[in-house]
Amino acid sequence: MTFPLFLHVLGAMLLVGTLLAVATAILLDWRLADTAGGLTRLGLRTMVIAVVPAHLLMRIGAQWTEAEADLPGEYAWLDIGYIVADLGGLLVLVSLVLAAIGLRKLRAGGGRGLARAVGVISTIMLAGYVVAVWAMTTKPL
């Protein structure tokens, strides 16, 4: 059971780190108008390249860990984790599409609105994952 749990925790750490990088880069570029979009491109590229594999690693590790643990009954912390992970997966897909379109439009001089949407969605996902980390560590009922 330790290897699947290691994969889950590794994926979760990578996911939170990459989402923090995306949100920070995009929101900083939003505040600093004189950066010529470099931070926005960095944030969008990070979303496209790194967030999806990190989310998949976290989710697959979670499912594998639960399957091997054979937990008796139902637990609220496990339900919270799955709800946040599934909604996060949906938001990752939406952000991925917005980031891909935003990268294409940035080359033509636009796409800032899409990038801002990705930054806001990343911040919302970070808040959800903080709740999930709280649930996983405190294990309420």
PATOR-78710 format. One record per residue: residue in one letter; x, z, y of N, C-alpha, C, O in turn; residue number from 1. Coordinates in steps of 0.05 Angstrom, whole numbers, padded with zeros to 5 digits. Layout:
BEGIN
   r      npx      npz      npy     capx     capz     capy      cpx      cpz      cpy      opx      opz      opy     k
   a        X        Z        Y        X        Z        Y        X        Z        Y        X        Z        Y   NUM
...
***
This chain:
BEGIN
   r      npx      npz      npy     capx     capz     capy      cpx      cpz      cpy      opx      opz      opy     k
   m    00016    00000   -00024    00000    00000    00000    00017    00000    00025    00007   -00006    00047     1
   t    00042    00006    00023    00058    00008    00048    00065   -00019    00060    00066   -00022    00084     2
   f    00069   -00039    00043    00076   -00066    00054    00052   -00078    00070    00057   -00088    00092     3
   p    00028   -00078    00059    00005   -00088    00075    00001   -00072    00101   -00006   -00084    00121     4
   l    00005   -00046    00099    00002   -00030    00124    00024   -00036    00144    00018   -00037    00168     5
   f    00048   -00041    00134    00070   -00050    00151    00062   -00076    00165    00067   -00079    00189     6
   l    00052   -00095    00150    00044   -00121    00162    00022   -00117    00183    00022   -00130    00204     7
   h    00003   -00100    00177   -00019   -00094    00196   -00008   -00082    00222   -00015   -00091    00244     8
   v    00009   -00062    00219    00020   -00049    00243    00038   -00068    00259    00038   -00069    00283     9
   l    00054   -00084    00244    00072   -00103    00257    00055   -00124    00273    00061   -00130    00296    10
   g    00034   -00134    00260    00017   -00153    00273    00003   -00141    00297    00000   -00154    00318    11
   a   -00006   -00116    00295   -00019   -00103    00318    00000   -00099    00341   -00007   -00103    00364    12
   m    00025   -00091    00335    00045   -00087    00356    00051   -00114    00370    00053   -00115    00394    13
   l    00055   -00134    00353    00060   -00161    00365    00037   -00171    00382    00041   -00182    00403    14
   l    00013   -00166    00372   -00011   -00175    00386   -00014   -00161    00413   -00019   -00174    00434    15
   v   -00011   -00135    00414   -00013   -00120    00439    00010   -00128    00458    00005   -00131    00482    16
   g    00034   -00131    00447    00056   -00140    00464    00053   -00167    00476    00058   -00171    00499    17
   t    00044   -00186    00460    00040   -00213    00470    00016   -00214    00490    00018   -00228    00510    18
   l   -00005   -00199    00484   -00027   -00199    00503   -00019   -00186    00529   -00028   -00194    00551    19
   l   -00002   -00165    00528    00008   -00152    00552    00025   -00172    00568    00023   -00173    00592    20
   a    00041   -00187    00554    00058   -00207    00567    00041   -00229    00581    00046   -00237    00603    21
   v    00020   -00238    00567    00002   -00259    00578   -00012   -00248    00602   -00012   -00261    00623    22
   a   -00024   -00225    00600   -00039   -00213    00622   -00021   -00207    00646   -00029   -00213    00669    23
   t    00002   -00197    00641    00020   -00190    00663    00030   -00215    00677    00029   -00216    00702    24
   a    00038   -00235    00662    00048   -00260    00675    00027   -00274    00691    00032   -00282    00714    25
   i    00003   -00276    00680   -00018   -00291    00694   -00028   -00275    00718   -00032   -00286    00739    26
   l   -00032   -00249    00715   -00042   -00233    00737   -00021   -00230    00759   -00028   -00228    00782    27
   l    00005   -00228    00752    00025   -00228    00772    00026   -00254    00788    00029   -00254    00812    28
   d    00024   -00276    00773    00024   -00302    00787   -00001   -00305    00805    00000   -00319    00825    29
   w   -00022   -00293    00797   -00047   -00293    00812   -00042   -00279    00839   -00051   -00288    00860    30
   r   -00028   -00256    00838   -00022   -00240    00862    00000   -00252    00879   -00001   -00250    00904    31
   l    00020   -00265    00867    00042   -00277    00881    00038   -00307    00883    00044   -00321    00864    32
   a    00029   -00316    00905    00022   -00345    00908    00046   -00363    00911    00043   -00387    00909    33
   d    00070   -00351    00915    00093   -00368    00920    00111   -00373    00895    00134   -00381    00898    34
   t    00100   -00369    00871    00116   -00373    00847    00114   -00401    00835    00127   -00406    00815    35
   a    00098   -00418    00846    00095   -00445    00838    00085   -00448    00809    00089   -00468    00796    36
   g    00071   -00428    00799    00058   -00430    00773    00076   -00425    00749    00067   -00428    00727    37
   g    00100   -00416    00754    00118   -00412    00731    00109   -00389    00713    00110   -00391    00689    38
   l    00099   -00368    00725    00090   -00345    00709    00064   -00353    00694    00059   -00344    00672    39
   t    00047   -00369    00707    00023   -00378    00694    00029   -00395    00670    00017   -00391    00649    40
   r    00048   -00413    00673    00056   -00429    00650    00067   -00412    00627    00061   -00416    00604    41
   l    00083   -00392    00634    00094   -00374    00614    00072   -00359    00600    00072   -00357    00575    42
   g    00052   -00349    00615    00030   -00335    00602    00013   -00352    00584    00006   -00344    00562    43
   l    00007   -00376    00593   -00009   -00395    00577    00006   -00404    00552   -00006   -00406    00531    44
   r    00032   -00409    00555    00048   -00417    00531    00049   -00394    00511    00048   -00398    00487    45
   t    00052   -00370    00521    00053   -00347    00503    00027   -00344    00489    00026   -00338    00465    46
   m    00005   -00349    00503   -00022   -00348    00490   -00024   -00368    00467   -00033   -00362    00446    47
   v   -00015   -00393    00473   -00017   -00414    00453    00001   -00410    00429   -00006   -00415    00407    48
   i    00026   -00400    00434    00046   -00399    00413    00045   -00373    00398    00048   -00373    00373    49
   a    00042   -00350    00411    00047   -00325    00398    00023   -00308    00391    00024   -00292    00372    50
   v    00001   -00310    00406   -00021   -00292    00402   -00036   -00297    00376   -00044   -00278    00362    51
   v   -00040   -00322    00369   -00056   -00329    00345   -00041   -00319    00320   -00054   -00306    00303    52
   p   -00015   -00324    00316   -00002   -00314    00292   -00002   -00283    00291   -00005   -00272    00269    53
   a    00001   -00270    00314    00001   -00241    00314   -00027   -00230    00306   -00029   -00211    00291    54
   h   -00048   -00243    00316   -00075   -00234    00309   -00080   -00239    00279   -00092   -00222    00266    55
   l   -00072   -00262    00268   -00076   -00267    00240   -00060   -00247    00223   -00071   -00237    00203    56
   l   -00036   -00240    00230   -00020   -00221    00215   -00033   -00194    00216   -00035   -00180    00195    57
   m   -00043   -00186    00239   -00057   -00160    00241   -00082   -00159    00224   -00087   -00140    00210    58
   r   -00098   -00180    00226   -00124   -00180    00211   -00120   -00182    00181   -00134   -00168    00166    59
   i   -00102   -00199    00172   -00097   -00202    00143   -00085   -00176    00132   -00092   -00167    00111    60
   g   -00066   -00164    00148   -00055   -00138    00139   -00076   -00116    00137   -00075   -00099    00119    61
   a   -00095   -00116    00156   -00117   -00096    00155   -00134   -00100    00130   -00141   -00080    00117    62
   q   -00142   -00124    00125   -00159   -00129    00102   -00145   -00123    00076   -00156   -00111    00057    63
   w   -00119   -00130    00074   -00103   -00125    00050   -00099   -00094    00046   -00101   -00085    00024    64
   t   -00094   -00080    00068   -00091   -00051    00067   -00117   -00038    00057   -00116   -00020    00040    65
   e   -00139   -00046    00067   -00164   -00034    00059   -00170   -00040    00030   -00180   -00023    00015    66
   a   -00164   -00064    00021   -00169   -00072   -00007   -00152   -00055   -00026   -00161   -00047   -00048    67
   e   -00127   -00049   -00019   -00110   -00034   -00036   -00115   -00004   -00034   -00109    00011   -00053    68
   a   -00126    00005   -00012   -00130    00034   -00008   -00154    00044   -00024   -00154    00067   -00032    69
   d   -00174    00027   -00029   -00198    00035   -00043   -00210    00061   -00032   -00213    00081   -00046    70
   l   -00217    00060   -00007   -00228    00083    00007   -00256    00089   -00002   -00273    00071   -00003    71
   p   -00262    00115   -00008   -00289    00122   -00016   -00307    00124    00009   -00299    00137    00029    72
   g   -00330    00113    00009   -00349    00116    00031   -00342    00097    00054   -00325    00080    00052    73
   e   -00356    00102    00076   -00352    00086    00100   -00341    00104    00122   -00349    00128    00124    74
   y   -00324    00093    00139   -00312    00108    00160   -00316    00094    00186   -00315    00070    00188    75
   a   -00322    00111    00207   -00327    00100    00234   -00302    00086    00245   -00304    00065    00258    76
   w   -00278    00098    00240   -00254    00086    00251   -00248    00059    00239   -00237    00042    00252    77
   l   -00255    00055    00214   -00252    00029    00201   -00271    00008    00212   -00264   -00015    00217    78
   d   -00296    00017    00217   -00315   -00001    00229   -00307   -00009    00258   -00309   -00032    00265    79
   i   -00297    00011    00273   -00288    00005    00300   -00265   -00015    00299   -00265   -00034    00315    80
   g   -00247   -00011    00281   -00224   -00030    00279   -00233   -00058    00272   -00223   -00077    00284    81
   y   -00252   -00061    00253   -00261   -00088    00246   -00277   -00101    00268   -00275   -00125    00273    82
   i   -00293   -00085    00282   -00309   -00097    00304   -00291   -00107    00326   -00294   -00129    00336    83
   v   -00271   -00090    00334   -00253   -00098    00355   -00236   -00122    00346   -00231   -00141    00362    84
   a   -00227   -00122    00321   -00211   -00145    00311   -00227   -00171    00310   -00217   -00192    00317    85
   d   -00252   -00169    00301   -00268   -00193    00299   -00276   -00204    00327   -00275   -00228    00332    86
   l   -00284   -00186    00345   -00290   -00195    00372   -00265   -00205    00386   -00266   -00224    00401    87
   g   -00243   -00191    00381   -00217   -00200    00392   -00209   -00228    00381   -00198   -00244    00396    88
   g   -00215   -00233    00356   -00210   -00260    00345   -00226   -00282    00359   -00216   -00303    00364    89
   l   -00251   -00275    00365   -00267   -00294    00380   -00256   -00299    00408   -00255   -00322    00417    90
   l   -00248   -00278    00421   -00237   -00280    00448   -00210   -00294    00447   -00203   -00309    00466    91
   v   -00194   -00290    00426   -00169   -00305    00423   -00174   -00335    00421   -00160   -00351    00433    92
   l   -00194   -00343    00405   -00201   -00371    00403   -00210   -00383    00430   -00201   -00405    00437    93
   v   -00227   -00368    00444   -00235   -00378    00471   -00211   -00380    00489   -00208   -00400    00504    94
   s   -00194   -00360    00489   -00170   -00360    00506   -00151   -00383    00499   -00138   -00395    00516    95
   l   -00149   -00388    00473   -00132   -00409    00464   -00141   -00436    00474   -00124   -00452    00484    96
   v   -00167   -00441    00473   -00177   -00467    00484   -00173   -00468    00514   -00165   -00488    00525    97
   l   -00179   -00446    00528   -00176   -00446    00557   -00146   -00449    00565   -00140   -00463    00584    98
   a   -00128   -00437    00549   -00100   -00439    00555   -00090   -00467    00551   -00074   -00477    00566    99
   a   -00099   -00480    00529   -00090   -00508    00524   -00099   -00527    00546   -00084   -00543    00555   100
   i   -00125   -00524    00554   -00135   -00540    00576   -00121   -00534    00602   -00115   -00551    00618   101
   g   -00117   -00508    00607   -00103   -00499    00631   -00075   -00510    00633   -00066   -00517    00655   102
   l   -00060   -00510    00611   -00033   -00521    00611   -00033   -00550    00618   -00016   -00560    00633   103
   r   -00052   -00565    00607   -00054   -00593    00613   -00061   -00598    00643   -00049   -00616    00656   104
   k   -00079   -00582    00653   -00087   -00585    00681   -00066   -00575    00701   -00064   -00585    00723   105
   l   -00049   -00556    00692   -00027   -00547    00710   -00007   -00569    00716    00004   -00570    00737   106
   r   -00003   -00587    00697    00015   -00610    00701    00004   -00628    00724    00019   -00641    00738   107
   a   -00022   -00629    00726   -00035   -00646    00747   -00039   -00631    00773   -00050   -00642    00792   108
   g   -00031   -00605    00774   -00034   -00590    00798   -00058   -00572    00799   -00062   -00559    00820   109
   g   -00074   -00570    00778   -00097   -00553    00778   -00095   -00532    00756   -00073   -00525    00748   110
   g   -00117   -00523    00746   -00117   -00505    00723   -00114   -00476    00729   -00112   -00460    00710   111
   r   -00112   -00468    00754   -00108   -00440    00761   -00132   -00423    00753   -00129   -00400    00744   112
   g   -00156   -00434    00756   -00180   -00419    00748   -00181   -00413    00719   -00189   -00391    00710   113
   l   -00174   -00432    00702   -00173   -00428    00673   -00152   -00407    00666   -00157   -00391    00649   114
   a   -00129   -00409    00680   -00108   -00389    00674   -00118   -00361    00682   -00112   -00342    00667   115
   r   -00132   -00358    00704   -00142   -00332    00712   -00162   -00322    00692   -00163   -00298    00686   116
   a   -00178   -00340    00681   -00198   -00332    00660   -00183   -00321    00635   -00191   -00301    00623   117
   v   -00161   -00334    00628   -00145   -00325    00605   -00133   -00298    00611   -00132   -00281    00594   118
   g   -00124   -00294    00636   -00113   -00268    00643   -00133   -00245    00642   -00128   -00223    00633   119
   v   -00158   -00251    00651   -00179   -00231    00650   -00187   -00225    00621   -00191   -00202    00614   120
   i   -00190   -00246    00605   -00197   -00242    00577   -00175   -00227    00563   -00181   -00209    00546   121
   s   -00150   -00232    00568   -00128   -00217    00556   -00129   -00188    00563   -00124   -00170    00547   122
   t   -00136   -00182    00588   -00139   -00154    00597   -00162   -00140    00583   -00159   -00117    00575   123
   i   -00184   -00154    00579   -00207   -00143    00564   -00199   -00138    00535   -00206   -00117    00524   124
   m   -00184   -00156    00523   -00176   -00152    00496   -00157   -00128    00494   -00158   -00113    00475   125
   l   -00139   -00125    00513   -00121   -00102    00513   -00137   -00076    00514   -00130   -00057    00499   126
   a   -00157   -00075    00530   -00174   -00051    00531   -00187   -00045    00504   -00189   -00023    00495   127
   g   -00197   -00066    00491   -00209   -00063    00465   -00189   -00053    00444   -00196   -00037    00427   128
   y   -00165   -00064    00445   -00145   -00055    00426   -00135   -00027    00431   -00127   -00014    00412   129
   v   -00136   -00018    00456   -00130    00010    00461   -00151    00028    00448   -00144    00049    00437   130
   v   -00176    00020    00449   -00198    00035    00435   -00193    00035    00405   -00196    00055    00392   131
   a   -00185    00012    00394   -00180    00010    00366   -00156    00027    00357   -00157    00040    00337   132
   v   -00135    00028    00373   -00112    00045    00367   -00121    00074    00368   -00112    00090    00351   133
   w   -00137    00081    00388   -00147    00109    00389   -00163    00115    00363   -00159    00136    00351   134
   a   -00180    00097    00355   -00196    00102    00331   -00179    00103    00306   -00184    00120    00288   135
   m   -00159    00087    00304   -00142    00087    00280   -00125    00112    00279   -00119    00122    00257   136
   t   -00116    00123    00302   -00099    00146    00301   -00114    00173    00300   -00105    00192    00287   137
   t   -00137    00175    00313   -00152    00200    00312   -00172    00201    00289   -00179    00223    00281   138
   k   -00180    00178    00279   -00198    00176    00256   -00223    00194    00259   -00227    00213    00244   139
   p   -00240    00187    00279   -00265    00203    00282   -00284    00197    00259   -00289    00174    00253   140
   l   -00293    00217    00246   -00311    00215    00223   -00307    00190    00208   -00321    00185    00188   141
***
